[in-house]
Amino acid sequence: MLEPLLGSTNAERALLFVSTRSEGYASEIAKYYGTDLYGVQKQLEKLENGGVLASRTVGRTRLYSLSPRYTFLPELKALLDKALTFYPQEDQERLTTVRRRPRR
């Protein structure tokens, strides 16, 4: 849906995933959408270099989130939230439901 605007399906997927779940890492995003890891990594890197995303390292994992310093952050969040409403209901629920196993 936002692919023509963002230039890539993986960029749309990465932004939508990070926006709805507040953070994510490359292999998690690639596994969720069933796409190749390399394309997702390149888009995340491109978005981070552009200042849209910020990353931090937790162990060996690089977590990405929307950058609070991004000038158009409120507008971007509004656009992504609006785009999410046009996805099928089951995709919306699957994307917004965060299921992680608790620690022992």
N, CA and C atoms as an extended XYZ file, in Angstrom:
312
Properties=species:S:1:pos:R:3:atomname:S:1:resname:S:1:resid:I:1 pbc="F F F"
N         0.813       -1.181        0.000 N   MET     1
C         0.000        0.000        0.000 CA  MET     1
C         0.873        1.267        0.000 C   MET     1
N         1.896        1.300        0.810 N   LEU     2
C         2.805        2.449        0.853 CA  LEU     2
C         4.058        2.240        0.006 C   LEU     2
N         4.096        1.116       -0.693 N   GLU     3
C         5.283        0.777       -1.484 CA  GLU     3
C         5.659        1.862       -2.490 C   GLU     3
N         4.707        2.441       -3.258 N   PRO     4
C         5.108        3.492       -4.203 CA  PRO     4
C         5.718        4.712       -3.508 C   PRO     4
N         5.244        4.998       -2.318 N   LEU     5
C         5.747        6.150       -1.577 CA  LEU     5
C         7.130        5.876       -0.985 C   LEU     5
N         7.315        4.678       -0.440 N   LEU     6
C         8.569        4.336        0.236 CA  LEU     6
C         9.602        3.711       -0.688 C   LEU     6
N         9.169        3.210       -1.840 N   GLY     7
C        10.100        2.669       -2.808 CA  GLY     7
C        10.369        1.182       -2.679 C   GLY     7
N         9.840        0.524       -1.652 N   SER     8
C        10.127       -0.882       -1.456 CA  SER     8
C         9.075       -1.516       -0.557 C   SER     8
N         8.737       -2.743       -0.864 N   THR     9
C         7.811       -3.493       -0.016 CA  THR     9
C         8.436       -3.765        1.335 C   THR     9
N         9.721       -4.093        1.346 N   ASN    10
C        10.397       -4.375        2.613 CA  ASN    10
C        10.476       -3.138        3.506 C   ASN    10
N        10.601       -1.965        2.929 N   ALA    11
C        10.617       -0.740        3.723 CA  ALA    11
C         9.255       -0.525        4.376 C   ALA    11
N         8.196       -0.747        3.611 N   GLU    12
C         6.847       -0.628        4.166 CA  GLU    12
C         6.637       -1.625        5.293 C   GLU    12
N         7.033       -2.854        5.057 N   ARG    13
C         6.863       -3.901        6.061 CA  ARG    13
C         7.648       -3.589        7.333 C   ARG    13
N         8.880       -3.165        7.168 N   ALA    14
C         9.723       -2.871        8.330 CA  ALA    14
C         9.149       -1.716        9.146 C   ALA    14
N         8.749       -0.646        8.484 N   LEU    15
C         8.188        0.500        9.193 CA  LEU    15
C         6.879        0.147        9.891 C   LEU    15
N         6.032       -0.609        9.213 N   LEU    16
C         4.752       -0.989        9.808 CA  LEU    16
C         4.956       -1.883       11.018 C   LEU    16
N         5.882       -2.823       10.911 N   PHE    17
C         6.176       -3.739       12.013 CA  PHE    17
C         6.724       -2.978       13.210 C   PHE    17
N         7.705       -2.130       12.977 N   VAL    18
C         8.344       -1.378       14.063 CA  VAL    18
C         7.359       -0.386       14.679 C   VAL    18
N         6.520        0.196       13.860 N   SER    19
C         5.548        1.158       14.370 CA  SER    19
C         4.506        0.495       15.263 C   SER    19
N         3.982       -0.642       14.862 N   THR    20
C         2.925       -1.275       15.645 CA  THR    20
C         3.451       -1.991       16.878 C   THR    20
N         4.660       -2.516       16.809 N   ARG    21
C         5.209       -3.256       17.951 CA  ARG    21
C         6.231       -2.459       18.747 C   ARG    21
N         6.484       -1.264       18.384 N   SER    22
C         7.408       -0.322       19.010 CA  SER    22
C         8.884       -0.664       18.823 C   SER    22
N         9.225       -1.886       18.541 N   GLU    23
C        10.601       -2.247       18.190 CA  GLU    23
C        10.614       -3.627       17.553 C   GLU    23
N        11.699       -3.925       16.870 N   GLY    24
C        11.835       -5.225       16.230 CA  GLY    24
C        13.233       -5.389       15.682 C   GLY    24
N        13.580       -6.615       15.347 N   TYR    25
C        14.888       -6.873       14.761 CA  TYR    25
C        14.709       -7.548       13.414 C   TYR    25
N        15.745       -7.543       12.605 N   ALA    26
C        15.658       -7.905       11.202 CA  ALA    26
C        15.133       -9.322       10.983 C   ALA    26
N        15.673      -10.304       11.685 N   SER    27
C        15.236      -11.679       11.437 CA  SER    27
C        13.797      -11.895       11.901 C   SER    27
N        13.371      -11.194       12.927 N   GLU    28
C        11.984      -11.281       13.391 CA  GLU    28
C        11.036      -10.741       12.315 C   GLU    28
N        11.390       -9.626       11.722 N   ILE    29
C        10.569       -9.022       10.674 CA  ILE    29
C        10.533       -9.915        9.443 C   ILE    29
N        11.694      -10.429        9.043 N   ALA    30
C        11.767      -11.293        7.870 CA  ALA    30
C        10.961      -12.578        8.078 C   ALA    30
N        11.048      -13.153        9.258 N   LYS    31
C        10.302      -14.376        9.550 CA  LYS    31
C         8.799      -14.101        9.578 C   LYS    31
N         8.406      -12.984       10.141 N   TYR    32
C         6.994      -12.630       10.238 CA  TYR    32
C         6.361      -12.525        8.847 C   TYR    32
N         7.053      -11.863        7.927 N   TYR    33
C         6.516      -11.660        6.581 CA  TYR    33
C         6.901      -12.762        5.605 C   TYR    33
N         7.773      -13.673        5.998 N   GLY    34
C         8.189      -14.759        5.113 CA  GLY    34
C         9.009      -14.271        3.937 C   GLY    34
N         9.870      -13.314        4.170 N   THR    35
C        10.708      -12.750        3.123 CA  THR    35
C        12.177      -12.981        3.455 C   THR    35
N        13.061      -12.620        2.538 N   ASP    36
C        14.482      -12.852        2.775 CA  ASP    36
C        15.056      -11.834        3.761 C   ASP    36
N        15.970      -12.290        4.564 N   LEU    37
C        16.566      -11.484        5.622 CA  LEU    37
C        17.398      -10.336        5.059 C   LEU    37
N        18.134      -10.585        3.994 N   TYR    38
C        19.036       -9.582        3.444 CA  TYR    38
C        18.286       -8.313        3.028 C   TYR    38
N        17.152       -8.470        2.364 N   GLY    39
C        16.376       -7.308        1.932 CA  GLY    39
C        15.870       -6.482        3.103 C   GLY    39
N        15.432       -7.158        4.146 N   VAL    40
C        14.954       -6.456        5.341 CA  VAL    40
C        16.103       -5.727        6.019 C   VAL    40
N        17.259       -6.380        6.124 N   GLN    41
C        18.421       -5.744        6.743 CA  GLN    41
C        18.826       -4.486        5.983 C   GLN    41
N        18.819       -4.547        4.677 N   LYS    42
C        19.205       -3.387        3.866 CA  LYS    42
C        18.227       -2.231        4.048 C   LYS    42
N        16.937       -2.539        4.117 N   GLN    43
C        15.946       -1.481        4.313 CA  GLN    43
C        16.055       -0.869        5.707 C   GLN    43
N        16.271       -1.698        6.711 N   LEU    44
C        16.444       -1.178        8.067 CA  LEU    44
C        17.671       -0.280        8.143 C   LEU    44
N        18.740       -0.701        7.500 N   GLU    45
C        19.969        0.101        7.483 CA  GLU    45
C        19.734        1.429        6.763 C   GLU    45
N        19.029        1.380        5.636 N   LYS    46
C        18.737        2.592        4.871 CA  LYS    46
C        17.873        3.552        5.689 C   LYS    46
N        16.862        3.027        6.370 N   LEU    47
C        15.986        3.866        7.180 CA  LEU    47
C        16.722        4.442        8.394 C   LEU    47
N        17.651        3.670        8.941 N   GLU    48
C        18.443        4.184       10.059 CA  GLU    48
C        19.382        5.287        9.592 C   GLU    48
N        20.010        5.094        8.445 N   ASN    49
C        20.900        6.131        7.907 CA  ASN    49
C        20.140        7.406        7.569 C   ASN    49
N        18.866        7.277        7.208 N   GLY    50
C        18.036        8.434        6.911 CA  GLY    50
C        17.468        9.110        8.144 C   GLY    50
N        17.677        8.519        9.314 N   GLY    51
C        17.215        9.119       10.547 CA  GLY    51
C        15.802        8.738       10.947 C   GLY    51
N        15.155        7.869       10.181 N   VAL    52
C        13.786        7.469       10.483 CA  VAL    52
C        13.763        6.476       11.640 C   VAL    52
N        14.721        5.563       11.654 N   LEU    53
C        14.817        4.554       12.696 CA  LEU    53
C        16.049        4.786       13.555 C   LEU    53
N        15.975        4.321       14.770 N   ALA    54
C        17.124        4.317       15.675 CA  ALA    54
C        17.331        2.873       16.100 C   ALA    54
N        18.567        2.512       16.381 N   SER    55
C        18.829        1.133       16.783 CA  SER    55
C        19.659        1.106       18.055 C   SER    55
N        19.547       -0.011       18.733 N   ARG    56
C        20.376       -0.268       19.906 CA  ARG    56
C        20.696       -1.750       19.907 C   ARG    56
N        21.798       -2.081       20.515 N   THR    57
C        22.233       -3.471       20.547 CA  THR    57
C        21.914       -4.078       21.899 C   THR    57
N        21.277       -5.236       21.855 N   VAL    58
C        20.980       -6.015       23.056 CA  VAL    58
C        21.624       -7.368       22.837 C   VAL    58
N        22.755       -7.599       23.505 N   GLY    59
C        23.508       -8.823       23.243 CA  GLY    59
C        24.074       -8.769       21.839 C   GLY    59
N        23.694       -9.743       21.031 N   ARG    60
C        24.134       -9.754       19.635 CA  ARG    60
C        23.029       -9.306       18.681 C   ARG    60
N        21.930       -8.841       19.221 N   THR    61
C        20.768       -8.461       18.417 CA  THR    61
C        20.657       -6.948       18.328 C   THR    61
N        20.432       -6.451       17.121 N   ARG    62
C        20.229       -5.020       16.913 CA  ARG    62
C        18.730       -4.761       16.823 C   ARG    62
N        18.200       -4.064       17.835 N   LEU    63
C        16.780       -3.718       17.884 CA  LEU    63
C        16.553       -2.350       17.251 C   LEU    63
N        15.547       -2.272       16.399 N   TYR    64
C        15.207       -1.023       15.722 CA  TYR    64
C        13.896       -0.490       16.268 C   TYR    64
N        13.816        0.829       16.386 N   SER    65
C        12.583        1.501       16.780 CA  SER    65
C        12.509        2.819       16.021 C   SER    65
N        11.331        3.423       16.014 N   LEU    66
C        11.202        4.722       15.371 CA  LEU    66
C        12.019        5.744       16.154 C   LEU    66
N        12.739        6.550       15.437 N   SER    67
C        13.609        7.531       16.083 CA  SER    67
C        12.782        8.668       16.669 C   SER    67
N        12.929        8.936       17.966 N   PRO    68
C        12.190       10.051       18.563 CA  PRO    68
C        12.664       11.409       18.060 C   PRO    68
N        13.822       11.462       17.447 N   ARG    69
C        14.371       12.723       16.923 CA  ARG    69
C        13.946       13.000       15.487 C   ARG    69
N        13.246       12.061       14.870 N   TYR    70
C        12.827       12.251       13.482 CA  TYR    70
C        11.822       13.391       13.414 C   TYR    70
N        12.052       14.340       12.542 N   THR    71
C        11.252       15.557       12.461 CA  THR    71
C         9.776       15.274       12.190 C   THR    71
N         9.505       14.330       11.303 N   PHE    72
C         8.130       14.048       10.902 CA  PHE    72
C         7.561       12.815       11.587 C   PHE    72
N         8.005       12.530       12.793 N   LEU    73
C         7.554       11.332       13.512 CA  LEU    73
C         6.043       11.295       13.727 C   LEU    73
N         5.394       12.346       14.209 N   PRO    74
C         3.938       12.270       14.394 CA  PRO    74
C         3.187       12.016       13.081 C   PRO    74
N         3.636       12.649       12.014 N   GLU    75
C         2.996       12.457       10.715 CA  GLU    75
C         3.229       11.039       10.191 C   GLU    75
N         4.444       10.518       10.386 N   LEU    76
C         4.754        9.163        9.954 CA  LEU    76
C         3.920        8.139       10.714 C   LEU    76
N         3.799        8.318       12.032 N   LYS    77
C         2.975        7.412       12.834 CA  LYS    77
C         1.524        7.458       12.380 C   LYS    77
N         1.018        8.654       12.103 N   ALA    78
C        -0.361        8.795       11.639 CA  ALA    78
C        -0.556        8.096       10.291 C   ALA    78
N         0.403        8.241        9.402 N   LEU    79
C         0.331        7.593        8.092 CA  LEU    79
C         0.355        6.071        8.229 C   LEU    79
N         1.235        5.555        9.064 N   LEU    80
C         1.333        4.108        9.252 CA  LEU    80
C         0.095        3.552        9.947 C   LEU    80
N        -0.442        4.284       10.907 N   ASP    81
C        -1.676        3.848       11.572 CA  ASP    81
C        -2.846        3.832       10.592 C   ASP    81
N        -2.911        4.826        9.746 N   LYS    82
C        -3.971        4.887        8.734 CA  LYS    82
C        -3.813        3.747        7.728 C   LYS    82
N        -2.588        3.463        7.320 N   ALA    83
C        -2.343        2.366        6.385 CA  ALA    83
C        -2.726        1.027        7.003 C   ALA    83
N        -2.489        0.871        8.290 N   LEU    84
C        -2.828       -0.375        8.981 CA  LEU    84
C        -4.328       -0.632        8.958 C   LEU    84
N        -5.131        0.419        8.984 N   THR    85
C        -6.584        0.239        8.963 CA  THR    85
C        -7.082       -0.344        7.646 C   THR    85
N        -6.299       -0.235        6.581 N   PHE    86
C        -6.699       -0.770        5.287 CA  PHE    86
C        -6.255       -2.214        5.071 C   PHE    86
N        -5.499       -2.756        5.997 N   TYR    87
C        -5.110       -4.160        5.929 CA  TYR    87
C        -6.292       -5.016        6.377 C   TYR    87
N        -6.345       -6.279        5.946 N   PRO    88
C        -7.417       -7.162        6.428 CA  PRO    88
C        -7.384       -7.288        7.950 C   PRO    88
N        -8.548       -7.516        8.543 N   GLN    89
C        -8.675       -7.565       10.003 CA  GLN    89
C        -7.744       -8.602       10.626 C   GLN    89
N        -7.619       -9.766       10.019 N   GLU    90
C        -6.748      -10.811       10.584 CA  GLU    90
C        -5.285      -10.400       10.553 C   GLU    90
N        -4.869       -9.668        9.517 N   ASP    91
C        -3.495       -9.172        9.460 CA  ASP    91
C        -3.253       -8.104       10.524 C   ASP    91
N        -4.251       -7.258       10.759 N   GLN    92
C        -4.130       -6.236       11.795 CA  GLN    92
C        -3.957       -6.874       13.167 C   GLN    92
N        -4.783       -7.866       13.465 N   GLU    93
C        -4.706       -8.531       14.773 CA  GLU    93
C        -3.382       -9.266       14.935 C   GLU    93
N        -2.945       -9.940       13.874 N   ARG    94
C        -1.691      -10.683       13.932 CA  ARG    94
C        -0.495       -9.754       14.133 C   ARG    94
N        -0.558       -8.588       13.512 N   LEU    95
C         0.542       -7.638       13.614 CA  LEU    95
C         0.574       -6.943       14.966 C   LEU    95
N        -0.574       -6.655       15.521 N   THR    96
C        -0.602       -5.933       16.791 CA  THR    96
C        -0.462       -6.849       18.005 C   THR    96
N        -0.678       -8.140       17.849 N   THR    97
C        -0.545       -9.069       18.962 CA  THR    97
C         0.904       -9.494       19.091 C   THR    97
N         1.507       -9.155       20.215 N   VAL    98
C         2.895       -9.521       20.466 CA  VAL    98
C         2.895      -10.750       21.363 C   VAL    98
N         3.370      -11.855       20.821 N   ARG    99
C         3.413      -13.074       21.597 CA  ARG    99
C         4.864      -13.487       21.770 C   ARG    99
N         5.335      -13.349       22.968 N   ARG   100
C         6.696      -13.766       23.293 CA  ARG   100
C         6.635      -14.642       24.497 C   ARG   100
N         7.439      -15.659       24.485 N   ARG   101
C         7.462      -16.591       25.613 CA  ARG   101
C         8.060      -15.913       26.828 C   ARG   101
N         7.475      -16.143       28.000 N   PRO   102
C         8.062      -15.559       29.208 CA  PRO   102
C         9.354      -16.277       29.574 C   PRO   102
N        10.188      -15.601       30.309 N   ARG   103
C        11.413      -16.222       30.769 CA  ARG   103
C        11.094      -17.236       31.845 C   ARG   103
N        11.967      -18.178       32.004 N   ARG   104
C        11.776      -19.188       33.046 CA  ARG   104
C        12.068      -18.625       34.395 C   ARG   104
